Amino acid sequence: MSIGKPAIVALQPGTYLLCRCGRSETLPLCDGSHQGSEVLPLAFVVNTAQRYAFCLCKQTQKRPLCDGSHKKLCP
């Protein structure tokens, strides 16, 4: 998964945990790989079933969703 583009994921309504440690094999979603580290996942509530663009460059102002900030990093 490239940090130059967002991760697009189709989600149903519910609460999800987003990986912040970078160890998850199901990025951008948490698979529990953070266990034993000090990094905790970020809870995210989905109210509408649709595709979501999750930021991977960590420059977004709409965390955890992509706001296009990656375009400034990789013109």
Biopython code that builds the backbone (N, CA, C, O; Angstrom):
import numpy as np
from Bio.PDB.StructureBuilder import StructureBuilder

atoms = [
    (1, "MET", "N", (0.847, -1.172, 0.000)),
    (1, "MET", "CA", (0.000, 0.000, 0.000)),
    (1, "MET", "C", (0.894, 1.237, 0.000)),
    (1, "MET", "O", (1.771, 1.361, 0.855)),
    (2, "SER", "N", (0.693, 2.124, -0.915)),
    (2, "SER", "CA", (1.523, 3.313, -1.083)),
    (2, "SER", "C", (0.998, 4.487, -0.257)),
    (2, "SER", "O", (-0.212, 4.695, -0.170)),
    (3, "ILE", "N", (1.905, 5.253, 0.348)),
    (3, "ILE", "CA", (1.457, 6.436, 1.083)),
    (3, "ILE", "C", (1.093, 7.566, 0.132)),
    (3, "ILE", "O", (0.581, 8.596, 0.572)),
    (4, "GLY", "N", (1.346, 7.397, -1.163)),
    (4, "GLY", "CA", (1.044, 8.424, -2.137)),
    (4, "GLY", "C", (-0.416, 8.501, -2.520)),
    (4, "GLY", "O", (-0.835, 9.442, -3.194)),
    (5, "LYS", "N", (-1.190, 7.525, -2.098)),
    (5, "LYS", "CA", (-2.618, 7.495, -2.414)),
    (5, "LYS", "C", (-3.379, 7.000, -1.192)),
    (5, "LYS", "O", (-2.819, 6.275, -0.370)),
    (6, "PRO", "N", (-4.652, 7.383, -1.060)),
    (6, "PRO", "CA", (-5.441, 6.902, 0.072)),
    (6, "PRO", "C", (-5.818, 5.434, -0.104)),
    (6, "PRO", "O", (-5.787, 4.901, -1.214)),
    (7, "ALA", "N", (-6.170, 4.798, 0.991)),
    (7, "ALA", "CA", (-6.690, 3.431, 0.964)),
    (7, "ALA", "C", (-8.207, 3.527, 0.845)),
    (7, "ALA", "O", (-8.861, 4.116, 1.705)),
    (8, "ILE", "N", (-8.762, 2.959, -0.201)),
    (8, "ILE", "CA", (-10.206, 2.996, -0.427)),
    (8, "ILE", "C", (-10.800, 1.699, 0.106)),
    (8, "ILE", "O", (-10.407, 0.607, -0.305)),
    (9, "VAL", "N", (-11.767, 1.836, 1.040)),
    (9, "VAL", "CA", (-12.363, 0.669, 1.683)),
    (9, "VAL", "C", (-13.874, 0.838, 1.736)),
    (9, "VAL", "O", (-14.370, 1.880, 2.163)),
    (10, "ALA", "N", (-14.610, -0.189, 1.301)),
    (10, "ALA", "CA", (-16.069, -0.187, 1.404)),
    (10, "ALA", "C", (-16.443, -0.696, 2.793)),
    (10, "ALA", "O", (-16.046, -1.793, 3.186)),
    (11, "LEU", "N", (-17.207, 0.103, 3.532)),
    (11, "LEU", "CA", (-17.583, -0.253, 4.902)),
    (11, "LEU", "C", (-19.086, -0.149, 5.104)),
    (11, "LEU", "O", (-19.768, 0.668, 4.485)),
    (12, "GLN", "N", (-19.570, -0.995, 5.981)),
    (12, "GLN", "CA", (-20.966, -0.968, 6.416)),
    (12, "GLN", "C", (-21.030, -0.177, 7.724)),
    (12, "GLN", "O", (-19.999, 0.000, 8.373)),
    (13, "PRO", "N", (-22.203, 0.301, 8.127)),
    (13, "PRO", "CA", (-22.309, 1.026, 9.394)),
    (13, "PRO", "C", (-21.768, 0.187, 10.557)),
    (13, "PRO", "O", (-21.992, -1.021, 10.635)),
    (14, "GLY", "N", (-21.059, 0.858, 11.444)),
    (14, "GLY", "CA", (-20.484, 0.205, 12.603)),
    (14, "GLY", "C", (-19.264, 0.967, 13.086)),
    (14, "GLY", "O", (-18.938, 2.033, 12.564)),
    (15, "THR", "N", (-18.591, 0.412, 14.088)),
    (15, "THR", "CA", (-17.374, 1.009, 14.624)),
    (15, "THR", "C", (-16.184, 0.179, 14.174)),
    (15, "THR", "O", (-16.192, -1.047, 14.283)),
    (16, "TYR", "N", (-15.175, 0.846, 13.674)),
    (16, "TYR", "CA", (-13.976, 0.189, 13.163)),
    (16, "TYR", "C", (-12.754, 0.739, 13.882)),
    (16, "TYR", "O", (-12.777, 1.854, 14.402)),
    (17, "LEU", "N", (-11.701, -0.042, 13.909)),
    (17, "LEU", "CA", (-10.432, 0.400, 14.457)),
    (17, "LEU", "C", (-9.447, 0.540, 13.309)),
    (17, "LEU", "O", (-9.243, -0.390, 12.529)),
    (18, "LEU", "N", (-8.841, 1.715, 13.218)),
    (18, "LEU", "CA", (-7.878, 1.984, 12.164)),
    (18, "LEU", "C", (-6.469, 1.841, 12.712)),
    (18, "LEU", "O", (-6.162, 2.347, 13.792)),
    (19, "CYS", "N", (-5.624, 1.163, 11.978)),
    (19, "CYS", "CA", (-4.249, 0.906, 12.385)),
    (19, "CYS", "C", (-3.453, 2.207, 12.423)),
    (19, "CYS", "O", (-3.530, 3.021, 11.503)),
    (20, "ARG", "N", (-2.687, 2.392, 13.499)),
    (20, "ARG", "CA", (-1.766, 3.529, 13.589)),
    (20, "ARG", "C", (-0.331, 3.058, 13.806)),
    (20, "ARG", "O", (0.597, 3.866, 13.787)),
    (21, "CYS", "N", (-0.143, 1.744, 14.013)),
    (21, "CYS", "CA", (1.204, 1.234, 14.265)),
    (21, "CYS", "C", (1.921, 0.833, 12.981)),
    (21, "CYS", "O", (3.149, 0.754, 12.957)),
    (22, "GLY", "N", (1.156, 0.578, 11.903)),
    (22, "GLY", "CA", (1.740, 0.175, 10.632)),
    (22, "GLY", "C", (2.022, -1.309, 10.515)),
    (22, "GLY", "O", (2.521, -1.753, 9.480)),
    (23, "ARG", "N", (1.721, -2.087, 11.537)),
    (23, "ARG", "CA", (2.000, -3.524, 11.536)),
    (23, "ARG", "C", (0.866, -4.379, 10.977)),
    (23, "ARG", "O", (1.084, -5.539, 10.627)),
    (24, "SER", "N", (-0.332, -3.825, 10.889)),
    (24, "SER", "CA", (-1.507, -4.591, 10.492)),
    (24, "SER", "C", (-1.385, -5.139, 9.071)),
    (24, "SER", "O", (-0.918, -4.452, 8.163)),
    (25, "GLU", "N", (-1.808, -6.372, 8.900)),
    (25, "GLU", "CA", (-1.835, -6.962, 7.557)),
    (25, "GLU", "C", (-3.138, -6.637, 6.847)),
    (25, "GLU", "O", (-3.321, -7.007, 5.687)),
    (26, "THR", "N", (-4.045, -5.950, 7.531)),
    (26, "THR", "CA", (-5.328, -5.572, 6.949)),
    (26, "THR", "C", (-5.447, -4.044, 6.853)),
    (26, "THR", "O", (-6.538, -3.491, 6.984)),
    (27, "LEU", "N", (-4.302, -3.365, 6.621)),
    (27, "LEU", "CA", (-4.315, -1.899, 6.532)),
    (27, "LEU", "C", (-5.384, -1.411, 5.574)),
    (27, "LEU", "O", (-5.566, -2.020, 4.520)),
    (28, "PRO", "N", (-6.085, -0.365, 5.883)),
    (28, "PRO", "CA", (-5.870, 0.553, 6.978)),
    (28, "PRO", "C", (-6.533, 0.127, 8.285)),
    (28, "PRO", "O", (-6.418, 0.825, 9.292)),
    (29, "LEU", "N", (-7.226, -1.012, 8.279)),
    (29, "LEU", "CA", (-7.913, -1.465, 9.486)),
    (29, "LEU", "C", (-6.966, -2.235, 10.400)),
    (29, "LEU", "O", (-6.025, -2.884, 9.943)),
    (30, "CYS", "N", (-7.233, -2.150, 11.687)),
    (30, "CYS", "CA", (-6.415, -2.800, 12.704)),
    (30, "CYS", "C", (-6.719, -4.299, 12.764)),
    (30, "CYS", "O", (-7.878, -4.709, 12.686)),
    (31, "ASP", "N", (-5.668, -5.109, 12.902)),
    (31, "ASP", "CA", (-5.845, -6.549, 13.088)),
    (31, "ASP", "C", (-5.296, -7.006, 14.442)),
    (31, "ASP", "O", (-5.167, -8.204, 14.694)),
    (32, "GLY", "N", (-4.973, -6.039, 15.312)),
    (32, "GLY", "CA", (-4.474, -6.364, 16.639)),
    (32, "GLY", "C", (-2.962, -6.482, 16.719)),
    (32, "GLY", "O", (-2.432, -6.815, 17.779)),
    (33, "SER", "N", (-2.258, -6.221, 15.636)),
    (33, "SER", "CA", (-0.798, -6.354, 15.614)),
    (33, "SER", "C", (-0.082, -5.359, 16.519)),
    (33, "SER", "O", (1.113, -5.507, 16.775)),
    (34, "HIS", "N", (-0.792, -4.355, 17.001)),
    (34, "HIS", "CA", (-0.188, -3.354, 17.874)),
    (34, "HIS", "C", (0.066, -3.899, 19.289)),
    (34, "HIS", "O", (0.753, -3.262, 20.088)),
    (35, "GLN", "N", (-0.487, -5.066, 19.588)),
    (35, "GLN", "CA", (-0.321, -5.638, 20.925)),
    (35, "GLN", "C", (1.145, -5.643, 21.323)),
    (35, "GLN", "O", (2.000, -6.088, 20.557)),
    (36, "GLY", "N", (1.437, -5.148, 22.522)),
    (36, "GLY", "CA", (2.801, -5.087, 23.009)),
    (36, "GLY", "C", (3.500, -3.787, 22.684)),
    (36, "GLY", "O", (4.625, -3.564, 23.129)),
    (37, "SER", "N", (2.852, -2.921, 21.912)),
    (37, "SER", "CA", (3.429, -1.616, 21.603)),
    (37, "SER", "C", (2.641, -0.553, 22.362)),
    (37, "SER", "O", (1.611, -0.847, 22.971)),
    (38, "GLU", "N", (3.124, 0.655, 22.321)),
    (38, "GLU", "CA", (2.422, 1.764, 22.975)),
    (38, "GLU", "C", (1.450, 2.458, 22.033)),
    (38, "GLU", "O", (0.745, 3.384, 22.435)),
    (39, "VAL", "N", (1.411, 2.016, 20.787)),
    (39, "VAL", "CA", (0.552, 2.634, 19.780)),
    (39, "VAL", "C", (-0.805, 1.939, 19.780)),
    (39, "VAL", "O", (-0.889, 0.717, 19.654)),
    (40, "LEU", "N", (-1.854, 2.724, 19.921)),
    (40, "LEU", "CA", (-3.208, 2.187, 19.931)),
    (40, "LEU", "C", (-3.929, 2.556, 18.643)),
    (40, "LEU", "O", (-3.632, 3.592, 18.050)),
    (41, "PRO", "N", (-4.877, 1.725, 18.197)),
    (41, "PRO", "CA", (-5.645, 2.050, 16.989)),
    (41, "PRO", "C", (-6.595, 3.215, 17.251)),
    (41, "PRO", "O", (-6.866, 3.572, 18.397)),
    (42, "LEU", "N", (-7.085, 3.790, 16.178)),
    (42, "LEU", "CA", (-8.021, 4.905, 16.241)),
    (42, "LEU", "C", (-9.425, 4.392, 15.918)),
    (42, "LEU", "O", (-9.647, 3.816, 14.854)),
    (43, "ALA", "N", (-10.367, 4.600, 16.833)),
    (43, "ALA", "CA", (-11.748, 4.177, 16.603)),
    (43, "ALA", "C", (-12.407, 5.137, 15.609)),
    (43, "ALA", "O", (-12.207, 6.350, 15.671)),
    (44, "PHE", "N", (-13.193, 4.572, 14.697)),
    (44, "PHE", "CA", (-13.862, 5.350, 13.653)),
    (44, "PHE", "C", (-15.266, 4.802, 13.488)),
    (44, "PHE", "O", (-15.441, 3.601, 13.280)),
    (45, "VAL", "N", (-16.277, 5.669, 13.578)),
    (45, "VAL", "CA", (-17.674, 5.253, 13.450)),
    (45, "VAL", "C", (-18.160, 5.548, 12.043)),
    (45, "VAL", "O", (-18.012, 6.663, 11.541)),
    (46, "VAL", "N", (-18.736, 4.546, 11.419)),
    (46, "VAL", "CA", (-19.313, 4.666, 10.085)),
    (46, "VAL", "C", (-20.834, 4.648, 10.236)),
    (46, "VAL", "O", (-21.395, 3.705, 10.794)),
    (47, "ASN", "N", (-21.491, 5.684, 9.742)),
    (47, "ASN", "CA", (-22.947, 5.767, 9.811)),
    (47, "ASN", "C", (-23.624, 5.397, 8.504)),
    (47, "ASN", "O", (-24.797, 5.023, 8.491)),
    (48, "THR", "N", (-22.889, 5.501, 7.402)),
    (48, "THR", "CA", (-23.448, 5.251, 6.084)),
    (48, "THR", "C", (-22.598, 4.230, 5.341)),
    (48, "THR", "O", (-21.374, 4.354, 5.281)),
    (49, "ALA", "N", (-23.253, 3.218, 4.776)),
    (49, "ALA", "CA", (-22.528, 2.219, 3.984)),
    (49, "ALA", "C", (-22.065, 2.874, 2.688)),
    (49, "ALA", "O", (-22.878, 3.322, 1.879)),
    (50, "GLN", "N", (-20.753, 2.923, 2.501)),
    (50, "GLN", "CA", (-20.168, 3.482, 1.283)),
    (50, "GLN", "C", (-18.680, 3.201, 1.264)),
    (50, "GLN", "O", (-18.148, 2.553, 2.165)),
    (51, "ARG", "N", (-18.013, 3.692, 0.235)),
    (51, "ARG", "CA", (-16.557, 3.568, 0.141)),
    (51, "ARG", "C", (-15.934, 4.793, 0.806)),
    (51, "ARG", "O", (-16.379, 5.922, 0.595)),
    (52, "TYR", "N", (-14.908, 4.558, 1.605)),
    (52, "TYR", "CA", (-14.212, 5.628, 2.314)),
    (52, "TYR", "C", (-12.759, 5.655, 1.877)),
    (52, "TYR", "O", (-12.157, 4.609, 1.632)),
    (53, "ALA", "N", (-12.195, 6.859, 1.781)),
    (53, "ALA", "CA", (-10.782, 7.037, 1.430)),
    (53, "ALA", "C", (-10.027, 7.402, 2.710)),
    (53, "ALA", "O", (-10.201, 8.492, 3.254)),
    (54, "PHE", "N", (-9.188, 6.478, 3.182)),
    (54, "PHE", "CA", (-8.436, 6.695, 4.410)),
    (54, "PHE", "C", (-7.048, 7.208, 4.096)),
    (54, "PHE", "O", (-6.364, 6.684, 3.218)),
    (55, "CYS", "N", (-6.632, 8.249, 4.825)),
    (55, "CYS", "CA", (-5.330, 8.867, 4.638)),
    (55, "CYS", "C", (-4.215, 7.911, 5.046)),
    (55, "CYS", "O", (-4.284, 7.284, 6.104)),
    (56, "LEU", "N", (-3.193, 7.802, 4.211)),
    (56, "LEU", "CA", (-2.001, 7.022, 4.537)),
    (56, "LEU", "C", (-0.767, 7.905, 4.664)),
    (56, "LEU", "O", (0.263, 7.457, 5.168)),
    (57, "CYS", "N", (-0.858, 9.163, 4.209)),
    (57, "CYS", "CA", (0.312, 10.049, 4.254)),
    (57, "CYS", "C", (0.443, 10.771, 5.592)),
    (57, "CYS", "O", (1.474, 11.382, 5.872)),
    (58, "LYS", "N", (-0.604, 10.702, 6.420)),
    (58, "LYS", "CA", (-0.632, 11.329, 7.747)),
    (58, "LYS", "C", (-0.579, 12.853, 7.705)),
    (58, "LYS", "O", (-0.209, 13.478, 8.699)),
    (59, "GLN", "N", (-0.939, 13.464, 6.582)),
    (59, "GLN", "CA", (-0.940, 14.918, 6.452)),
    (59, "GLN", "C", (-2.350, 15.500, 6.392)),
    (59, "GLN", "O", (-2.506, 16.720, 6.330)),
    (60, "THR", "N", (-3.371, 14.658, 6.410)),
    (60, "THR", "CA", (-4.751, 15.115, 6.289)),
    (60, "THR", "C", (-5.184, 15.983, 7.466)),
    (60, "THR", "O", (-4.700, 15.826, 8.587)),
    (61, "GLN", "N", (-6.093, 16.887, 7.190)),
    (61, "GLN", "CA", (-6.719, 17.687, 8.235)),
    (61, "GLN", "C", (-8.073, 17.084, 8.625)),
    (61, "GLN", "O", (-8.746, 17.602, 9.516)),
    (62, "LYS", "N", (-8.477, 15.987, 7.961)),
    (62, "LYS", "CA", (-9.769, 15.329, 8.211)),
    (62, "LYS", "C", (-9.569, 13.921, 8.765)),
    (62, "LYS", "O", (-10.339, 13.017, 8.441)),
    (63, "ARG", "N", (-8.572, 13.731, 9.575)),
    (63, "ARG", "CA", (-8.195, 12.425, 10.094)),
    (63, "ARG", "C", (-9.388, 11.629, 10.576)),
    (63, "ARG", "O", (-10.183, 12.163, 11.349)),
    (64, "PRO", "N", (-9.558, 10.409, 10.174)),
    (64, "PRO", "CA", (-8.654, 9.565, 9.427)),
    (64, "PRO", "C", (-8.894, 9.579, 7.917)),
    (64, "PRO", "O", (-8.255, 8.827, 7.182)),
    (65, "LEU", "N", (-9.805, 10.423, 7.455)),
    (65, "LEU", "CA", (-10.143, 10.428, 6.030)),
    (65, "LEU", "C", (-9.183, 11.293, 5.219)),
    (65, "LEU", "O", (-8.622, 12.266, 5.723)),
    (66, "CYS", "N", (-9.011, 10.927, 3.980)),
    (66, "CYS", "CA", (-8.134, 11.650, 3.065)),
    (66, "CYS", "C", (-8.770, 12.979, 2.659)),
    (66, "CYS", "O", (-9.967, 13.049, 2.378)),
    (67, "ASP", "N", (-7.944, 14.036, 2.632)),
    (67, "ASP", "CA", (-8.409, 15.332, 2.142)),
    (67, "ASP", "C", (-7.605, 15.805, 0.929)),
    (67, "ASP", "O", (-7.715, 16.957, 0.510)),
    (68, "GLY", "N", (-6.795, 14.898, 0.372)),
    (68, "GLY", "CA", (-5.999, 15.224, -0.808)),
    (68, "GLY", "C", (-4.621, 15.780, -0.495)),
    (68, "GLY", "O", (-3.897, 16.168, -1.411)),
    (69, "SER", "N", (-4.239, 15.828, 0.777)),
    (69, "SER", "CA", (-2.929, 16.378, 1.157)),
    (69, "SER", "C", (-1.765, 15.620, 0.512)),
    (69, "SER", "O", (-0.693, 16.195, 0.322)),
    (70, "HIS", "N", (-1.953, 14.355, 0.177)),
    (70, "HIS", "CA", (-0.880, 13.568, -0.440)),
    (70, "HIS", "C", (-0.453, 14.154, -1.787)),
    (70, "HIS", "O", (0.672, 13.922, -2.231)),
    (71, "LYS", "N", (-1.326, 14.900, -2.431)),
    (71, "LYS", "CA", (-0.998, 15.487, -3.731)),
    (71, "LYS", "C", (0.108, 16.529, -3.601)),
    (71, "LYS", "O", (0.847, 16.770, -4.555)),
    (72, "LYS", "N", (0.229, 17.153, -2.414)),
    (72, "LYS", "CA", (1.292, 18.128, -2.172)),
    (72, "LYS", "C", (2.616, 17.429, -1.946)),
    (72, "LYS", "O", (3.672, 18.011, -2.193)),
    (73, "LEU", "N", (2.579, 16.176, -1.474)),
    (73, "LEU", "CA", (3.799, 15.409, -1.203)),
    (73, "LEU", "C", (4.364, 14.771, -2.452)),
    (73, "LEU", "O", (5.580, 14.681, -2.618)),
    (74, "CYS", "N", (3.483, 14.329, -3.329)),
    (74, "CYS", "CA", (3.884, 13.599, -4.551)),
    (74, "CYS", "C", (3.277, 14.286, -5.764)),
    (74, "CYS", "O", (2.337, 13.749, -6.349)),
    (75, "PRO", "N", (3.769, 15.438, -6.161)),
    (75, "PRO", "CA", (3.157, 16.175, -7.285)),
    (75, "PRO", "C", (3.279, 15.428, -8.592)),
    (75, "PRO", "O", (2.817, 15.912, -9.626)),
]
sb = StructureBuilder()
sb.init_structure("model")
sb.init_model(0)
sb.init_chain("A")
sb.init_seg("    ")
for serial, (resi, resn, name, xyz) in enumerate(atoms, 1):
    if name == "N":
        sb.init_residue(resn, " ", resi, " ")
    sb.init_atom(name, np.array(xyz, "f"), 0.0, 1.0, " ", f" {name:<3s}", serial, name[0])
structure = sb.get_structure()
